[in-house]
Amino acid sequence: MTVVTFSLFRFATLRKRLWAFSQMGLAKPGLSATPDLSFFKLMGTGSGAGFSTRPNFGVYTLLAQWPSLDIARERIASASSLSGYRSNADQMATLYLEPVSTRGNWDGHHFPIAEGAGNQTMPVVALTRASIRPSKLIRFWSKVPAISATVEAENMRQFMIGTGEIPWLHQVTLSVWQSIEAMESFSRNSATHGEAVRCAYSENWFSEYCFTRFNLLSTEGQWQGLTGLTGQDKCTPTAFDPDCSGGMAKAARAIATG
């Protein structure tokens, strides 16, 4: 089973932020040589929830694809290419994800769906990546502030962050929703995001587009919006989450009580 990880790293001091910024170029050769890592994207974020033209030099993300859950956990915990992130990050969290459905490509890469992949489980994790045509940048970014404000107020959304490889041109959104219906309703019907989607298709805003849904297998670490959120597997204690406070029982109680 292919497993995709989405890791978040927060750096608090100027020294650490300068180090993290330098790794956007320097870390790639080491990551490319990491055993079992078949696809990765090291990305920055914008200010606020990540949906901004102003960069946030304190938060970075890494999306990676591995051949199994056990290997993904082992590499995140011990790969030498990530040792600097483990030692320098003031806060770190990782989502372990199973691709369930996908359409489109990311730099020509198609996330593989295992034969007999399981049904979608709750919560729903969705990843959207778009390469924005330069001629459409103003139109795209003019819609973003209103969409960001709307999604942050959406009570069926459990977590969302905007990230990307190249500022302004490549936009990636990772979001966690309580149900498929809530996610699709916001995407298609909201006055802000729904309108932007219709414009994007009718005016051909994107040169490449990828949308993938995942089952959440496990979480590690702590991050605002992710604490207490787990999937089908139990949380694994780490230095960032030694007591595994985002455990299965807590998540089950939260979902049961709404």
Backbone bond lengths (Angstrom), bond angles and torsions (degrees), N, CA, C in turn:
res aa  C-N    CA-C-N  psi(-1)  N-CA   C-N-CA  omega(-1)  CA-C   N-CA-C  phi
1 M - - - 1.464 - - 1.526 110.19 -
2 T 1.310 116.59 122.89 1.457 120.82 175.05 1.521 110.07 -66.95
3 V 1.320 116.22 135.79 1.459 121.97 177.73 1.520 108.62 -123.77
4 V 1.320 115.89 131.94 1.454 122.60 176.78 1.523 107.98 -108.22
5 T 1.319 116.85 132.56 1.460 120.47 175.66 1.523 109.54 -109.11
6 F 1.326 114.41 144.76 1.461 121.24 173.86 1.517 106.54 -126.76
7 S 1.343 115.66 109.86 1.467 121.40 -176.55 1.523 110.16 -109.01
8 L 1.332 115.05 142.42 1.457 121.94 177.15 1.524 108.20 -118.91
9 F 1.337 116.48 140.08 1.458 122.63 -179.49 1.529 108.76 -131.44
10 R 1.332 115.29 131.92 1.466 119.72 176.66 1.532 109.46 -116.46
11 F 1.341 115.74 135.69 1.453 122.24 -178.51 1.524 108.27 -123.51
12 A 1.335 116.31 125.50 1.460 120.25 -169.49 1.523 114.01 -93.50
13 T 1.320 118.73 -35.27 1.456 120.76 -173.12 1.521 111.60 -98.71
14 L 1.330 115.70 161.85 1.466 120.42 179.22 1.518 110.22 -61.24
15 R 1.324 117.88 -43.00 1.461 120.40 -179.31 1.529 110.76 -59.42
16 K 1.321 116.60 -45.62 1.460 120.09 -178.94 1.525 111.30 -68.66
17 R 1.316 116.83 -35.17 1.464 119.41 179.08 1.529 111.57 -68.60
18 L 1.318 116.25 -37.35 1.462 119.04 175.45 1.523 110.91 -64.88
19 W 1.337 115.56 -39.38 1.469 119.07 177.05 1.527 110.00 -62.29
20 A 1.330 116.79 -47.68 1.465 120.60 -177.45 1.521 111.14 -62.38
21 F 1.331 117.07 -40.45 1.465 119.91 178.90 1.523 110.75 -63.16
22 S 1.327 116.91 -40.20 1.470 119.93 179.99 1.524 111.94 -64.24
23 Q 1.344 116.31 -28.37 1.460 119.79 -177.19 1.525 113.12 -72.81
24 M 1.321 117.83 -13.41 1.460 119.63 178.05 1.521 111.06 -59.52
25 G 1.321 116.32 -26.83 1.457 120.20 174.15 1.510 112.66 -107.85
26 L 1.343 116.09 -41.85 1.457 120.45 -172.88 1.524 113.69 -71.24
27 A 1.329 118.14 -27.94 1.466 120.33 -174.81 1.521 113.17 -80.17
28 K 1.313 118.16 -16.96 1.459 119.93 -171.22 1.535 114.09 -64.83
29 P 1.329 119.90 -41.37 1.473 117.89 177.83 1.527 112.71 -60.38
30 G 1.335 117.04 -42.16 1.458 119.80 178.23 1.510 112.36 -65.09
31 L 1.322 117.18 -41.46 1.454 120.00 177.60 1.524 110.99 -64.20
32 S 1.323 117.12 -39.73 1.466 120.38 179.46 1.518 111.94 -61.60
33 A 1.347 116.53 -28.36 1.461 120.85 -178.99 1.524 113.09 -92.85
34 T 1.319 118.76 1.71 1.457 121.78 -178.94 1.522 110.21 -68.75
35 P 1.323 118.60 125.79 1.470 120.38 179.31 1.526 111.79 -56.96
36 D 1.330 115.93 138.69 1.466 124.85 173.84 1.525 113.90 73.50
37 L 1.322 118.37 -1.07 1.465 120.65 179.54 1.529 108.25 -88.89
38 S 1.338 116.30 106.32 1.463 120.48 -173.04 1.522 113.71 -94.46
39 F 1.333 117.57 -17.88 1.468 121.40 179.80 1.511 107.29 -160.15
40 F 1.343 116.63 137.71 1.460 118.64 177.36 1.523 109.53 -153.11
41 K 1.323 114.54 156.34 1.454 122.50 172.88 1.528 107.91 -141.89
42 L 1.330 115.43 119.96 1.459 122.30 174.89 1.520 107.03 -96.37
43 M 1.341 116.83 126.10 1.458 119.68 -167.12 1.522 112.26 -136.07
44 G 1.318 114.64 155.69 1.448 121.86 172.59 1.516 110.65 -98.97
45 T 1.325 116.37 179.28 1.461 121.39 179.37 1.520 109.68 -133.05
46 G 1.318 115.15 166.18 1.450 121.58 173.37 1.513 110.16 -97.09
47 S 1.307 116.48 175.01 1.452 120.59 179.45 1.528 110.36 -70.69
48 G 1.315 116.58 168.54 1.460 121.09 -176.49 1.506 110.38 65.01
49 A 1.326 116.39 -129.43 1.466 121.25 178.65 1.524 111.72 -84.11
50 G 1.330 116.95 10.31 1.456 121.21 178.92 1.505 114.24 102.55
51 F 1.329 117.18 -10.86 1.462 121.05 -177.71 1.530 108.90 -97.38
52 S 1.310 115.95 80.76 1.454 120.50 -175.62 1.518 109.13 -158.39
53 T 1.328 116.13 151.87 1.458 120.37 173.98 1.519 111.21 -78.99
54 R 1.344 117.24 -9.27 1.465 121.49 177.90 1.524 109.12 -95.05
55 P 1.344 118.62 121.40 1.463 120.14 -177.72 1.515 112.58 -70.12
56 N 1.316 115.13 152.46 1.467 123.18 173.95 1.523 106.59 -109.22
57 F 1.313 116.83 106.21 1.457 120.72 -176.63 1.523 112.62 -80.72
58 G 1.327 116.78 4.41 1.457 120.20 179.95 1.514 114.91 -101.28
59 V 1.349 118.69 -9.72 1.463 121.45 -176.48 1.525 109.95 -132.82
60 Y 1.331 115.26 129.98 1.462 122.27 177.60 1.525 108.91 -132.30
61 T 1.328 115.67 159.20 1.461 120.03 -179.03 1.527 110.20 -132.78
62 L 1.323 114.98 156.27 1.465 121.73 175.90 1.516 108.62 -134.84
63 L 1.320 116.29 121.92 1.457 121.92 171.74 1.519 107.62 -104.69
64 A 1.352 116.57 132.77 1.467 120.41 -175.33 1.521 110.00 -144.09
65 Q 1.325 116.21 150.17 1.467 122.59 179.62 1.523 109.81 -117.20
66 W 1.360 115.47 132.16 1.463 122.74 -175.83 1.524 109.93 -130.89
67 P 1.337 117.76 161.66 1.467 119.67 -177.60 1.527 115.09 -80.41
68 S 1.344 118.60 -13.92 1.463 119.91 179.57 1.521 109.62 -161.11
69 L 1.323 116.40 165.50 1.459 121.79 178.79 1.527 111.06 -66.68
70 D 1.323 117.22 -43.54 1.463 120.08 -178.99 1.524 111.30 -61.64
71 I 1.333 116.54 -43.74 1.463 119.65 179.45 1.522 110.32 -66.57
72 A 1.320 117.46 -41.06 1.463 120.25 179.03 1.521 110.69 -58.83
73 R 1.323 116.75 -45.83 1.464 119.97 179.46 1.526 111.54 -62.29
74 E 1.317 115.55 -43.79 1.460 119.63 -177.80 1.524 110.90 -63.57
75 R 1.331 117.23 -44.53 1.460 119.95 -177.77 1.534 111.55 -68.84
76 I 1.314 117.99 -41.04 1.461 120.16 178.01 1.528 110.25 -61.36
77 A 1.329 116.33 -36.34 1.459 120.81 -177.23 1.513 113.85 -80.79
78 S 1.351 118.26 -27.28 1.457 118.33 -168.97 1.523 116.03 -136.35
79 A 1.316 120.33 -8.19 1.472 120.60 -177.56 1.523 110.43 -59.51
80 S 1.324 116.60 132.98 1.463 120.79 -178.69 1.523 111.70 -63.21
81 S 1.319 117.29 -29.30 1.465 121.09 -179.74 1.524 112.13 -66.65
82 L 1.331 117.48 -16.87 1.470 121.70 179.80 1.523 112.28 -110.64
83 S 1.320 117.90 5.02 1.460 120.51 -175.83 1.528 111.71 -62.14
84 G 1.340 116.48 -38.33 1.457 119.49 178.66 1.515 112.63 -63.67
85 Y 1.327 116.37 -37.26 1.462 119.90 177.93 1.526 110.38 -68.53
86 R 1.320 116.62 -41.99 1.465 119.54 179.97 1.527 111.74 -63.55
87 S 1.335 116.99 -35.73 1.465 119.75 -176.55 1.529 113.14 -86.59
88 N 1.329 118.00 -26.62 1.461 120.23 -175.66 1.524 114.20 -97.72
89 A 1.305 117.95 -26.22 1.460 120.09 -175.76 1.528 110.95 -68.72
90 D 1.324 115.90 133.04 1.457 120.69 174.75 1.526 111.61 -80.38
91 Q 1.305 116.09 -21.06 1.463 122.11 178.07 1.512 107.86 -150.07
92 M 1.325 116.04 140.32 1.459 120.55 -177.56 1.522 108.98 -149.58
93 A 1.311 116.57 141.06 1.466 121.62 174.76 1.519 108.46 -146.93
94 T 1.334 115.93 149.21 1.464 121.41 179.02 1.516 109.98 -135.18
95 L 1.331 115.61 133.84 1.456 122.46 170.79 1.522 108.08 -101.22
96 Y 1.336 117.21 133.45 1.465 123.17 175.90 1.519 107.36 -105.00
97 L 1.327 116.56 123.16 1.452 121.88 -165.61 1.524 111.89 -129.61
98 E 1.330 115.45 142.52 1.464 122.73 173.67 1.526 108.98 -108.48
99 P 1.331 118.75 118.45 1.465 119.74 177.46 1.534 110.96 -63.09
100 V 1.325 116.21 131.67 1.463 122.10 -179.01 1.521 110.99 -112.42
101 S 1.309 117.44 -38.54 1.463 121.04 177.31 1.517 108.08 -151.97
102 T 1.329 116.40 148.92 1.460 119.71 -178.69 1.518 110.11 -154.93
103 R 1.302 115.62 151.29 1.463 121.49 170.47 1.523 107.87 -145.88
104 G 1.312 115.31 146.89 1.447 120.49 -177.68 1.519 112.22 87.04
105 N 1.314 115.91 -175.30 1.458 122.64 -176.69 1.521 110.43 -137.33
106 W 1.322 114.78 159.65 1.468 122.74 176.50 1.526 106.53 -124.07
107 D 1.309 116.66 107.52 1.468 121.43 -172.91 1.525 110.87 49.79
108 G 1.316 116.13 40.68 1.454 121.97 -179.99 1.510 114.54 81.95
109 H 1.340 117.19 -4.37 1.472 120.52 -178.35 1.522 109.80 -90.27
110 H 1.335 114.87 135.30 1.464 121.89 177.86 1.527 108.10 -114.84
111 F 1.324 117.24 122.10 1.463 120.14 -179.87 1.530 109.52 -66.95
112 P 1.332 117.68 122.40 1.470 119.73 -177.16 1.521 112.00 -73.29
113 I 1.311 115.44 138.78 1.465 122.08 174.81 1.518 107.45 -105.47
114 A 1.318 117.13 122.55 1.462 121.05 -176.92 1.522 110.52 -64.53
115 E 1.325 116.29 143.28 1.457 120.43 174.91 1.524 108.42 -61.73
116 G 1.296 116.30 129.29 1.458 120.16 -177.12 1.513 112.86 74.03
117 A 1.350 117.39 25.29 1.462 120.87 178.60 1.515 110.04 -55.28
118 G 1.318 115.25 145.39 1.456 120.25 -176.25 1.516 112.46 -65.60
119 N 1.338 114.60 163.48 1.453 120.24 175.67 1.526 109.77 -67.10
120 Q 1.322 116.01 159.99 1.453 120.52 177.59 1.529 109.69 -63.44
121 T 1.319 115.82 128.96 1.457 121.62 175.97 1.522 108.83 -108.70
122 M 1.332 115.49 165.06 1.453 120.27 179.72 1.525 109.40 -100.54
123 P 1.322 117.42 146.01 1.458 127.98 -2.23 1.522 112.07 -74.25
124 V 1.330 116.01 163.50 1.464 122.17 178.76 1.526 108.73 -89.92
125 V 1.323 116.25 130.12 1.461 121.00 173.97 1.528 107.58 -109.06
126 A 1.317 116.18 125.32 1.460 120.96 -176.83 1.519 109.76 -123.79
127 L 1.324 115.69 139.00 1.461 121.68 176.75 1.525 108.82 -124.73
128 T 1.315 115.72 127.94 1.455 122.11 177.05 1.517 108.60 -122.88
129 R 1.319 116.76 130.53 1.463 121.42 177.30 1.512 108.83 -131.15
130 A 1.334 116.17 131.44 1.454 120.64 -179.76 1.517 110.28 -135.09
131 S 1.334 115.99 136.13 1.461 122.21 169.40 1.523 106.55 -95.38
132 I 1.314 116.21 116.39 1.460 121.22 -173.42 1.522 109.90 -88.96
133 R 1.305 115.80 130.50 1.463 119.43 177.42 1.539 108.88 -64.45
134 P 1.345 118.67 133.84 1.472 120.27 -179.16 1.516 113.98 -52.70
135 S 1.314 116.43 -35.05 1.464 119.41 -179.15 1.519 112.96 -70.57
136 K 1.344 116.87 -12.51 1.459 121.23 -177.60 1.532 112.50 -108.86
137 L 1.338 117.50 5.81 1.467 120.27 -174.61 1.526 112.58 -59.11
138 I 1.303 117.47 -45.70 1.465 120.11 -177.42 1.520 110.14 -63.78
139 R 1.331 116.96 -44.26 1.463 120.52 178.97 1.530 111.27 -61.44
140 F 1.345 116.08 -43.76 1.462 120.22 -179.00 1.520 111.11 -63.44
141 W 1.325 116.62 -53.93 1.461 119.31 -173.41 1.520 112.75 -72.26
142 S 1.317 118.07 -19.55 1.463 119.26 175.50 1.524 111.60 -67.94
143 K 1.352 116.80 -22.78 1.457 121.38 179.61 1.523 112.73 -87.41
144 V 1.334 117.55 -19.77 1.460 121.19 -168.85 1.525 114.17 -64.80
145 P 1.350 121.76 -46.41 1.467 119.33 -177.33 1.523 113.63 -57.12
146 A 1.318 117.63 -42.19 1.466 120.08 179.92 1.521 111.25 -67.29
147 I 1.340 117.51 -39.59 1.464 120.73 177.85 1.520 110.12 -63.73
148 S 1.335 117.09 -44.06 1.461 121.35 -179.09 1.515 111.11 -60.60
149 A 1.332 116.89 -43.97 1.463 120.20 179.88 1.521 111.29 -64.38
150 T 1.330 116.91 -38.51 1.462 120.79 -178.95 1.515 111.49 -68.46
151 V 1.330 117.07 -44.66 1.460 119.90 -176.14 1.522 111.17 -69.97
152 E 1.325 117.87 -32.62 1.455 119.95 178.54 1.523 111.53 -68.11
153 A 1.325 117.13 -23.56 1.459 121.13 178.13 1.524 113.02 -91.75
154 E 1.335 117.75 -5.10 1.463 122.45 -176.89 1.527 109.94 -76.32
155 N 1.359 116.80 114.83 1.465 119.50 -173.52 1.522 113.56 -77.33
156 M 1.319 118.91 -10.19 1.459 120.58 176.18 1.529 111.82 -89.02
157 R 1.316 116.26 -5.62 1.465 121.35 176.11 1.524 108.59 -88.85
158 Q 1.331 116.41 128.61 1.454 120.26 178.99 1.527 112.29 -95.13
159 F 1.324 116.86 -29.76 1.462 120.42 -178.88 1.519 108.47 -162.58
160 M 1.342 115.70 146.08 1.458 120.11 173.48 1.517 108.73 -157.88
161 I 1.325 116.14 141.20 1.454 121.15 174.17 1.516 109.45 -144.47
162 G 1.318 115.30 142.38 1.456 121.88 173.66 1.521 109.62 -100.07
163 T 1.312 116.75 134.02 1.450 121.97 -177.83 1.525 108.00 -147.92
164 G 1.318 118.40 -178.92 1.454 118.99 179.47 1.515 112.88 171.65
165 E 1.349 115.59 162.55 1.470 121.23 -177.33 1.516 112.23 -82.57
166 I 1.327 117.18 -43.27 1.461 122.10 -178.37 1.524 107.78 -124.07
167 P 1.337 117.78 122.36 1.468 119.62 -177.47 1.518 112.14 -53.43
168 W 1.351 114.38 136.44 1.468 124.20 174.29 1.524 113.90 75.11
169 L 1.330 118.78 -35.04 1.463 120.11 -175.66 1.521 112.96 -90.01
170 H 1.322 117.86 -34.79 1.462 121.90 -179.03 1.518 109.06 -117.98
171 Q 1.307 117.58 119.94 1.455 122.19 -179.13 1.524 110.21 -118.15
172 V 1.318 116.13 127.89 1.467 122.69 178.48 1.520 108.36 -122.38
173 T 1.317 116.87 134.74 1.454 122.32 175.96 1.513 108.99 -123.76
174 L 1.332 116.53 127.64 1.459 121.32 170.34 1.517 107.55 -115.27
175 S 1.327 116.45 127.15 1.463 120.50 -176.87 1.516 110.78 -137.23
176 V 1.326 115.48 153.20 1.461 123.12 179.08 1.521 107.69 -124.83
177 W 1.338 116.35 127.07 1.458 122.58 -174.08 1.523 110.49 -125.73
178 Q 1.321 116.32 153.44 1.455 121.19 -179.82 1.521 112.47 -74.90
179 S 1.336 116.89 -20.51 1.465 119.08 179.96 1.519 109.53 -158.29
180 I 1.339 115.66 158.89 1.460 121.08 175.59 1.522 109.85 -63.42
181 E 1.324 115.99 -40.56 1.463 120.65 -177.90 1.528 111.15 -60.18
182 A 1.336 116.65 -42.58 1.466 120.06 -179.94 1.521 110.93 -64.63
183 M 1.328 116.29 -42.66 1.458 120.37 179.96 1.527 110.96 -63.82
184 E 1.327 117.01 -46.93 1.455 120.26 -176.95 1.528 111.74 -69.56
185 S 1.323 116.30 -35.00 1.458 119.29 178.72 1.520 110.84 -64.28
186 F 1.326 116.68 -43.54 1.456 119.41 178.43 1.527 110.35 -65.77
187 S 1.329 116.62 -44.63 1.460 120.59 -175.55 1.519 112.22 -62.46
188 R 1.333 116.21 -41.26 1.458 119.89 -171.36 1.523 114.04 -98.16
189 N 1.342 116.81 -31.17 1.459 119.39 -166.88 1.512 115.77 -111.80
190 S 1.346 118.74 -13.94 1.459 118.54 -177.75 1.526 109.49 -67.62
191 A 1.332 115.69 150.41 1.461 120.48 -176.73 1.523 112.00 -63.91
192 T 1.348 116.89 -26.71 1.466 120.27 -177.64 1.517 111.27 -94.66
193 H 1.327 117.59 -62.59 1.459 120.75 -175.70 1.525 111.12 -68.62
194 G 1.328 116.86 -41.23 1.457 119.66 179.29 1.517 112.28 -59.52
195 E 1.328 116.54 -42.40 1.464 120.30 177.76 1.528 110.82 -64.58
196 A 1.346 116.66 -41.51 1.467 119.87 -179.92 1.519 111.33 -63.25
197 V 1.325 117.26 -39.90 1.462 120.98 178.67 1.526 110.34 -62.06
198 R 1.306 116.56 -44.72 1.465 119.94 -179.72 1.538 110.64 -63.23
199 C 1.335 116.52 -40.56 1.463 119.62 178.22 1.523 111.38 -66.30
200 A 1.328 116.00 -40.12 1.466 120.51 -178.24 1.519 111.24 -59.82
201 Y 1.336 116.70 -42.50 1.459 119.99 -179.62 1.523 111.96 -75.55
202 S 1.322 116.95 -42.89 1.462 119.06 -175.70 1.525 112.33 -72.31
203 E 1.354 117.05 -29.00 1.459 120.88 -177.15 1.530 112.42 -106.40
204 N 1.351 116.85 4.71 1.467 121.54 174.85 1.534 111.94 57.27
205 W 1.331 116.47 56.64 1.459 121.60 -176.78 1.530 112.67 -71.05
206 F 1.347 117.64 -30.94 1.459 121.13 -168.02 1.527 112.06 -108.60
207 S 1.346 115.78 138.06 1.458 120.48 173.78 1.520 111.31 -88.50
208 E 1.326 117.70 -21.79 1.465 122.77 175.53 1.519 108.15 -151.84
209 Y 1.313 115.88 144.26 1.458 120.49 -174.69 1.516 109.63 -145.58
210 C 1.333 115.92 138.85 1.467 120.98 178.16 1.517 108.66 -139.46
211 F 1.335 116.35 130.11 1.465 121.38 175.16 1.522 108.23 -130.31
212 T 1.335 117.15 123.40 1.458 122.16 -177.18 1.522 109.74 -133.73
213 R 1.326 115.23 136.13 1.469 121.28 173.63 1.513 109.18 -107.23
214 F 1.332 115.28 144.77 1.453 121.53 -176.36 1.520 111.35 -129.98
215 N 1.347 114.83 154.18 1.453 121.44 160.75 1.518 108.10 -89.11
216 L 1.316 116.44 137.94 1.454 121.42 176.60 1.528 108.49 -84.27
217 L 1.335 116.15 117.76 1.460 121.50 -179.01 1.512 111.88 -89.91
218 S 1.328 116.85 -41.31 1.454 120.12 -174.42 1.524 109.20 -167.21
219 T 1.315 116.33 161.94 1.461 122.28 173.66 1.514 109.35 -131.94
220 E 1.313 115.12 153.44 1.461 121.99 172.14 1.518 108.27 -135.43
221 G 1.325 115.63 148.17 1.450 120.68 177.21 1.513 112.63 82.40
222 Q 1.317 115.37 -173.79 1.453 121.25 -179.23 1.522 110.32 -133.17
223 W 1.324 114.68 139.45 1.463 121.51 179.06 1.516 107.45 -155.68
224 Q 1.309 116.41 142.43 1.459 118.83 179.53 1.525 110.71 -56.27
225 G 1.324 115.94 126.39 1.453 121.38 -177.66 1.507 113.91 94.52
226 L 1.344 117.52 -16.07 1.456 121.18 -179.49 1.518 112.89 -111.60
227 T 1.324 118.04 -17.46 1.461 120.92 -179.83 1.527 109.38 -62.51
228 G 1.306 115.55 129.88 1.465 120.35 -178.11 1.506 113.36 86.27
229 L 1.329 117.64 3.96 1.463 122.21 -177.73 1.518 109.25 -105.60
230 T 1.324 117.30 116.00 1.459 121.11 175.56 1.511 109.27 -136.49
231 G 1.324 114.99 170.77 1.455 120.16 -177.47 1.504 112.13 -116.96
232 Q 1.347 115.39 -131.43 1.459 120.10 -173.00 1.524 112.75 -78.10
233 D 1.315 116.93 -18.74 1.450 121.47 -176.90 1.516 108.99 -112.80
234 K 1.311 117.35 158.73 1.444 120.29 178.84 1.528 110.32 -76.52
235 C 1.321 114.73 152.07 1.449 120.88 176.97 1.525 110.33 -64.03
236 T 1.334 115.59 146.07 1.458 121.60 176.42 1.522 109.63 -102.77
237 P 1.337 119.10 122.58 1.463 120.06 179.60 1.528 110.94 -60.50
238 T 1.320 116.19 140.68 1.456 122.28 176.35 1.518 108.16 -138.77
239 A 1.330 115.84 175.98 1.457 120.15 176.61 1.524 111.58 -61.51
240 F 1.336 116.75 -27.34 1.453 120.87 -179.88 1.530 111.78 -86.35
241 D 1.304 117.71 -15.58 1.470 122.79 -178.50 1.524 108.42 -146.83
242 P 1.350 118.78 65.18 1.465 121.21 -169.67 1.515 114.21 -66.70
243 D 1.335 117.48 -29.10 1.460 119.00 -179.17 1.511 112.70 -97.85
244 C 1.363 115.87 6.13 1.471 121.34 177.68 1.522 110.92 52.21
245 S 1.328 116.11 49.55 1.463 120.86 -174.55 1.512 113.05 -69.06
246 G 1.343 117.42 -11.72 1.461 119.54 174.51 1.508 110.24 -94.74
247 G 1.323 118.38 47.29 1.452 121.98 -171.55 1.507 115.07 -77.06
248 M 1.351 115.24 168.46 1.464 122.72 -176.31 1.511 112.12 -58.82
249 A 1.312 117.10 -43.26 1.469 119.85 -175.67 1.522 110.83 -63.81
250 K 1.325 116.03 -42.42 1.458 119.68 179.95 1.519 111.02 -62.78
251 A 1.333 116.12 -43.70 1.461 120.25 179.51 1.523 110.59 -64.29
252 A 1.324 117.29 -42.35 1.456 120.66 -179.57 1.519 111.28 -61.13
253 R 1.345 116.06 -41.20 1.456 119.36 178.84 1.519 110.85 -65.39
254 A 1.338 116.46 -41.12 1.454 120.28 -178.66 1.517 111.60 -63.34
255 I 1.353 116.34 -43.17 1.465 120.27 -179.57 1.532 110.33 -67.98
256 A 1.322 116.14 -39.95 1.462 120.19 -177.93 1.513 112.11 -64.30
257 T 1.344 115.88 -34.89 1.462 119.42 -177.61 1.506 113.15 -91.15
258 G 1.366 116.05 -3.95 1.455 120.63 179.00 1.527 112.27 77.36
